[in-house]
Amino acid sequence: MAFRRSGGWSAIAAMLATALVLSAPLQGLGIDQWLADRLYAWEGGHWAWREAWWTSRLVHDGGRLLTVLAGAGLAAGLVLDHRRRVLSARWRSAAGYLLVTVVLCAVLIAALKRITGVDCPWDLLRYGGVRAQALPFTGVGACFPAGHAGAGYAWVGLYFALAHAAPRWRRRGLAAGLALGTVFGVAQQLRGAHFLSHDVWALAVCASVATGVARYWPGWATLRGHAQR
């Protein structure tokens, strides 16, 4: 979806600015720690659900498998379509966009996690770990932005894909991506793997990638054109 020159980047800037504004109270005023404190106390002074079946096996491991299989399914569908042309041009373009978006989200968040070096809550002395504090570029962890939540939020690209191929379903696609990322993120917070701000930035990164890729995707109409359908 080739956005007008101002529209696409303005949307990206707005999303990143919103994440920055939200992070100020979450991190600077200690809301991250306040929420984690409540969860930690609620679980009995330890991360009781860190290895629980539903958080660890179902939502974390199962969710990761689900997103990998969904991405592989997209790739396989595109390969099959290349050979037999079973998709319409609109759906072929939408599927290609979505696959590129999901992969880029995963790669970018993985790189940022390594660069930022932020520890997870469960690494900190406050929550039974060994590290004093989770400051950027000082820790040995790889917890910012949230990788698992990002694997869900990467699918907010469904909004743009469906806006191109089936406009009436675009909001449902967006809701699905937001719901998936939120479920993944909440489960990881309950395990002690992330603070809330980690999930906020995962969403901001994924939404920015989805918007940026859509802005330059070949042959797509403007964002305004899709939004008015």
C-alpha positions in Angstrom: 0.0 0.0 0.0 1.9 3.0 -1.2 1.0 5.7 1.3 1.1 9.4 0.4 4.6 10.6 1.3 3.4 12.4 4.5 0.8 10.0 5.7 2.8 6.9 6.2 5.6 8.4 8.2 3.3 10.6 10.2 1.5 7.5 11.4 4.7 5.8 12.3 6.0 8.9 14.2 2.7 9.1 16.0 2.9 5.5 17.1 6.4 5.8 18.4 5.7 9.0 20.1 2.7 7.4 21.9 4.9 4.5 23.0 7.5 7.0 24.3 4.8 9.0 26.2 3.4 5.9 27.7 6.8 4.7 28.7 7.6 7.8 30.7 5.1 7.0 33.6 5.6 3.2 33.2 9.3 3.4 33.6 10.1 6.8 35.0 7.4 6.9 37.7 7.7 3.2 38.5 4.4 1.9 37.3 6.2 -1.0 35.6 7.6 -2.0 39.0 4.3 -1.3 40.8 2.4 -3.6 38.6 5.1 -6.3 38.7 5.1 -6.0 42.5 1.4 -6.6 42.6 1.7 -9.7 40.4 4.7 -11.0 42.3 2.9 -10.6 45.7 -0.3 -12.1 44.3 1.6 -15.2 43.2 3.0 -15.7 46.7 6.3 -13.8 46.6 7.7 -15.8 43.7 6.7 -16.3 40.0 4.4 -19.2 40.6 3.2 -19.2 37.0 6.6 -19.1 35.5 6.5 -22.8 34.6 2.7 -23.3 34.9 1.3 -25.4 32.0 -1.0 -22.7 30.7 1.5 -19.8 30.7 4.6 -21.8 29.8 3.4 -24.6 27.6 0.1 -23.4 26.2 0.6 -19.6 25.7 4.4 -19.4 25.4 5.4 -22.6 23.6 2.1 -23.2 21.9 1.8 -19.5 20.9 5.2 -19.5 19.4 4.4 -22.7 17.5 1.2 -21.2 16.3 2.9 -18.0 14.9 5.7 -20.1 13.3 3.1 -22.4 11.6 1.0 -19.4 10.5 4.1 -17.8 8.9 5.1 -21.1 7.3 1.6 -21.5 6.0 1.7 -18.1 4.4 5.0 -19.0 2.8 3.8 -22.4 1.6 0.7 -20.8 0.2 2.7 -18.3 -1.8 5.0 -21.0 -3.1 2.0 -23.1 -4.2 0.4 -20.1 -5.8 3.5 -19.3 -7.7 3.2 -22.8 -9.3 -0.5 -23.1 -9.8 -1.9 -19.6 -9.5 -4.7 -20.4 -7.1 -5.0 -16.9 -5.5 -6.4 -13.8 -7.0 -3.9 -10.9 -7.5 -5.3 -9.1 -4.5 -4.9 -12.0 -2.1 -1.5 -12.8 -3.5 -0.3 -9.3 -2.8 -1.9 -9.3 0.7 -0.3 -12.6 1.6 3.1 -11.4 0.4 2.8 -8.2 2.4 1.8 -10.0 5.5 4.6 -12.5 5.3 7.2 -9.8 4.9 5.7 -7.8 7.7 5.7 -10.7 10.2 9.3 -11.7 9.4 10.5 -8.1 9.6 8.8 -7.6 13.0 10.5 -10.8 14.3 13.9 -9.8 13.0 13.8 -6.2 14.2 12.5 -7.1 17.7 15.1 -9.8 18.1 17.9 -7.4 17.1 16.6 -4.7 19.5 16.4 -7.2 22.4 20.1 -7.9 21.9 21.1 -4.3 21.5 19.2 -2.9 24.5 20.4 -5.6 26.9 17.5 -5.1 29.4 17.0 -7.7 32.1 13.6 -9.4 32.7 11.8 -8.9 36.0 12.7 -12.5 37.1 16.4 -11.5 36.7 16.2 -8.8 39.3 16.9 -8.9 43.1 13.5 -7.4 43.7 11.8 -10.5 42.2 14.2 -13.2 43.4 16.9 -12.7 40.8 20.5 -11.6 41.0 20.5 -8.2 39.1 20.1 -4.9 40.9 18.1 -3.0 38.2 17.0 -3.3 34.6 18.6 -0.4 32.8 19.1 -0.2 29.1 22.6 -1.3 27.8 23.7 -2.4 31.3 22.0 -5.8 31.7 22.8 -9.2 30.3 19.2 -10.0 29.4 17.4 -9.7 26.2 13.9 -8.6 27.3 13.1 -5.3 25.6 11.0 -5.1 23.5 8.9 -8.1 24.4 9.6 -10.8 21.9 6.7 -13.1 22.6 4.1 -10.2 22.6 5.8 -9.0 19.5 5.2 -12.3 17.8 1.5 -11.7 18.3 1.4 -8.0 17.6 3.2 -8.6 14.3 -0.2 -9.8 13.0 -1.6 -6.3 13.3 -0.5 -6.3 9.7 -3.7 -8.1 9.0 -5.4 -4.7 9.0 -3.5 -3.6 5.9 -3.5 -7.0 4.2 -7.3 -7.3 4.6 -7.8 -3.6 3.7 -6.4 -4.5 0.4 -8.0 -7.9 -0.2 -11.2 -7.9 1.9 -11.8 -4.4 3.3 -14.8 -5.3 5.4 -12.6 -7.6 7.5 -9.8 -5.2 8.1 -10.9 -4.2 11.6 -11.3 -7.8 12.6 -7.8 -8.5 11.4 -6.5 -5.6 13.5 -8.5 -6.9 16.5 -7.0 -10.4 16.0 -3.4 -9.1 16.0 -4.0 -6.9 19.1 -5.7 -9.7 20.9 -3.0 -12.2 20.2 -0.2 -9.8 21.3 -2.1 -8.9 24.4 -2.7 -12.5 25.5 1.0 -13.3 24.8 2.1 -10.2 26.7 -0.1 -10.7 29.8 1.0 -14.4 30.1 4.6 -13.3 30.0 4.1 -10.7 32.6 2.5 -13.3 34.8 5.6 -15.4 34.4 7.9 -12.5 35.3 9.4 -12.3 31.9 8.5 -8.7 31.0 7.3 -5.4 32.3 4.3 -3.7 30.8 6.4 -1.1 29.0 8.2 -4.0 27.1 4.8 -4.9 25.6 4.0 -1.3 24.8 7.2 -1.0 22.8 6.6 -4.4 21.1 3.3 -3.1 19.8 4.8 0.2 18.7 7.6 -1.5 16.8 5.2 -4.0 15.1 2.6 -1.3 14.2 5.4 0.9 12.8 6.8 -2.0 10.7 3.3 -2.9 9.4 2.7 0.7 8.4 6.1 1.3 6.9 5.9 -1.9 4.8 2.4 -1.1 3.6 3.5 2.4 2.6 5.9 1.0 0.0 4.1 -2.2 -1.0 3.8 -2.2 -4.8 0.4 -1.4 -6.3 -1.5 -0.6 -3.2 -3.8 2.4 -2.8 -3.5 5.1 -0.2 -4.3 4.5 3.5 -7.2 7.0 3.2 -8.6 5.1 0.2 -8.7 1.9 2.3 -10.0 3.5 5.4 -13.0 4.9 3.5 -14.1 1.5 2.1 
